[in-house]
Amino acid sequence: MITRIVKLHFREDKIDEFLAFFEGIKWKVAKQEDCFGMKLMQDKNCPEIVFTYSLWKDEKALNSYRDSELFGQHVWPTIKPWFKEKAEAWTVSEYFDGFVRMEN
């Protein structure tokens, strides 16, 4: 499994438009084949910065989404013009998960 973290920095006048757009696509993205879920997080000090955090079976699954009609013809062309800065993305594998505690 891999985790994809993407930082999106929107122009101040476009963040509300992005959030409204996201409401209409969030489940379409989260329910992609071999996607195990997605979160959107917003920076508390700079609300025009958001992060997506998604879990994928493998890079092939992530690339299938990135090559999909949903992403290539709908999501990316819509949001890219709203950016203040170039998007940043990281594909990482999990090293430690301290969120789930096992009881002895």
C-alpha positions as YAML, in Angstrom:
chain: A
units: angstrom
residues:
- id: 1
  name: MET
  ca: [0.00, 0.00, 0.00]
- id: 2
  name: ILE
  ca: [1.14, 3.55, -0.70]
- id: 3
  name: THR
  ca: [0.08, 6.95, 0.56]
- id: 4
  name: ARG
  ca: [-0.20, 9.97, -1.71]
- id: 5
  name: ILE
  ca: [0.10, 13.41, -0.12]
- id: 6
  name: VAL
  ca: [-0.57, 16.43, -2.29]
- id: 7
  name: LYS
  ca: [-0.20, 20.07, -1.24]
- id: 8
  name: LEU
  ca: [-2.38, 22.52, -3.16]
- id: 9
  name: HIS
  ca: [-1.96, 26.26, -2.66]
- id: 10
  name: PHE
  ca: [-4.89, 28.17, -4.15]
- id: 11
  name: ARG
  ca: [-5.29, 31.84, -4.87]
- id: 12
  name: GLU
  ca: [-7.20, 33.44, -2.01]
- id: 13
  name: ASP
  ca: [-10.18, 34.24, -4.25]
- id: 14
  name: LYS
  ca: [-10.45, 30.59, -5.42]
- id: 15
  name: ILE
  ca: [-10.35, 28.52, -2.22]
- id: 16
  name: ASP
  ca: [-14.11, 28.65, -1.67]
- id: 17
  name: GLU
  ca: [-14.67, 27.67, -5.30]
- id: 18
  name: PHE
  ca: [-12.28, 24.74, -4.86]
- id: 19
  name: LEU
  ca: [-14.02, 23.57, -1.68]
- id: 20
  name: ALA
  ca: [-17.41, 23.69, -3.43]
- id: 21
  name: PHE
  ca: [-15.97, 21.78, -6.39]
- id: 22
  name: PHE
  ca: [-14.41, 19.22, -4.04]
- id: 23
  name: GLU
  ca: [-17.82, 18.50, -2.48]
- id: 24
  name: GLY
  ca: [-19.00, 17.26, -5.86]
- id: 25
  name: ILE
  ca: [-16.02, 14.99, -6.57]
- id: 26
  name: LYS
  ca: [-14.78, 13.73, -3.21]
- id: 27
  name: TRP
  ca: [-16.60, 10.39, -3.29]
- id: 28
  name: LYS
  ca: [-15.83, 9.88, -6.98]
- id: 29
  name: VAL
  ca: [-12.14, 10.06, -6.12]
- id: 30
  name: ALA
  ca: [-12.32, 8.15, -2.84]
- id: 31
  name: LYS
  ca: [-14.21, 5.30, -4.52]
- id: 32
  name: GLN
  ca: [-11.73, 4.80, -7.35]
- id: 33
  name: GLU
  ca: [-10.69, 1.19, -7.85]
- id: 34
  name: ASP
  ca: [-7.96, 0.19, -5.38]
- id: 35
  name: CYS
  ca: [-8.25, 3.47, -3.46]
- id: 36
  name: PHE
  ca: [-8.71, 2.78, 0.25]
- id: 37
  name: GLY
  ca: [-9.82, 6.29, 1.16]
- id: 38
  name: MET
  ca: [-8.95, 9.95, 0.99]
- id: 39
  name: LYS
  ca: [-8.88, 12.97, 3.29]
- id: 40
  name: LEU
  ca: [-8.81, 16.68, 2.57]
- id: 41
  name: MET
  ca: [-7.11, 18.81, 5.20]
- id: 42
  name: GLN
  ca: [-6.96, 22.60, 5.35]
- id: 43
  name: ASP
  ca: [-4.14, 24.62, 6.90]
- id: 44
  name: LYS
  ca: [-5.39, 26.49, 9.99]
- id: 45
  name: ASN
  ca: [-3.07, 29.48, 9.49]
- id: 46
  name: CYS
  ca: [-3.28, 29.72, 5.71]
- id: 47
  name: PRO
  ca: [-6.71, 28.41, 4.64]
- id: 48
  name: GLU
  ca: [-5.89, 28.63, 0.93]
- id: 49
  name: ILE
  ca: [-3.48, 25.70, 1.44]
- id: 50
  name: VAL
  ca: [-5.04, 22.24, 1.44]
- id: 51
  name: PHE
  ca: [-3.60, 18.75, 1.47]
- id: 52
  name: THR
  ca: [-5.06, 15.58, 0.06]
- id: 53
  name: TYR
  ca: [-4.08, 12.36, 1.76]
- id: 54
  name: SER
  ca: [-5.05, 9.17, -0.02]
- id: 55
  name: LEU
  ca: [-4.27, 5.47, 0.33]
- id: 56
  name: TRP
  ca: [-3.79, 3.26, -2.73]
- id: 57
  name: LYS
  ca: [-3.13, -0.42, -3.31]
- id: 58
  name: ASP
  ca: [0.04, 0.41, -5.24]
- id: 59
  name: GLU
  ca: [1.50, 2.92, -7.72]
- id: 60
  name: LYS
  ca: [-0.30, 1.18, -10.58]
- id: 61
  name: ALA
  ca: [-3.64, 1.99, -8.92]
- id: 62
  name: LEU
  ca: [-2.60, 5.61, -8.31]
- id: 63
  name: ASN
  ca: [-1.46, 5.97, -11.91]
- id: 64
  name: SER
  ca: [-4.72, 4.49, -13.16]
- id: 65
  name: TYR
  ca: [-6.55, 7.28, -11.35]
- id: 66
  name: ARG
  ca: [-4.11, 9.90, -12.65]
- id: 67
  name: ASP
  ca: [-4.69, 8.57, -16.19]
- id: 68
  name: SER
  ca: [-8.48, 8.43, -15.72]
- id: 69
  name: GLU
  ca: [-11.01, 10.62, -17.47]
- id: 70
  name: LEU
  ca: [-12.18, 11.89, -14.06]
- id: 71
  name: PHE
  ca: [-8.75, 13.26, -13.17]
- id: 72
  name: GLY
  ca: [-7.39, 14.17, -16.60]
- id: 73
  name: GLN
  ca: [-10.47, 15.78, -18.09]
- id: 74
  name: HIS
  ca: [-12.39, 16.99, -15.07]
- id: 75
  name: VAL
  ca: [-10.43, 17.45, -11.82]
- id: 76
  name: TRP
  ca: [-7.01, 18.68, -12.94]
- id: 77
  name: PRO
  ca: [-8.12, 21.02, -15.75]
- id: 78
  name: THR
  ca: [-10.67, 22.60, -13.40]
- id: 79
  name: ILE
  ca: [-8.44, 23.25, -10.39]
- id: 80
  name: LYS
  ca: [-5.04, 23.92, -11.96]
- id: 81
  name: PRO
  ca: [-5.88, 27.50, -13.08]
- id: 82
  name: TRP
  ca: [-6.85, 28.31, -9.48]
- id: 83
  name: PHE
  ca: [-3.37, 27.60, -8.05]
- id: 84
  name: LYS
  ca: [-1.27, 30.33, -6.50]
- id: 85
  name: GLU
  ca: [1.75, 28.00, -6.50]
- id: 86
  name: LYS
  ca: [2.63, 24.78, -8.28]
- id: 87
  name: ALA
  ca: [1.18, 21.70, -6.61]
- id: 88
  name: GLU
  ca: [3.57, 19.50, -4.65]
- id: 89
  name: ALA
  ca: [3.11, 15.74, -4.31]
- id: 90
  name: TRP
  ca: [4.74, 12.88, -2.46]
- id: 91
  name: THR
  ca: [4.14, 9.16, -2.81]
- id: 92
  name: VAL
  ca: [5.27, 7.45, 0.39]
- id: 93
  name: SER
  ca: [5.18, 4.07, 2.03]
- id: 94
  name: GLU
  ca: [4.29, 3.74, 5.67]
- id: 95
  name: TYR
  ca: [7.11, 3.30, 8.12]
- id: 96
  name: PHE
  ca: [5.20, 3.57, 11.41]
- id: 97
  name: ASP
  ca: [1.55, 4.09, 12.33]
- id: 98
  name: GLY
  ca: [1.03, 5.30, 15.88]
- id: 99
  name: PHE
  ca: [-2.64, 6.14, 15.37]
- id: 100
  name: VAL
  ca: [-3.90, 2.63, 16.08]
- id: 101
  name: ARG
  ca: [-2.95, 1.18, 19.44]
- id: 102
  name: MET
  ca: [-3.16, -2.52, 20.07]
- id: 103
  name: GLU
  ca: [-4.27, -3.50, 23.56]
- id: 104
  name: ASN
  ca: [-2.26, -6.28, 25.23]
...
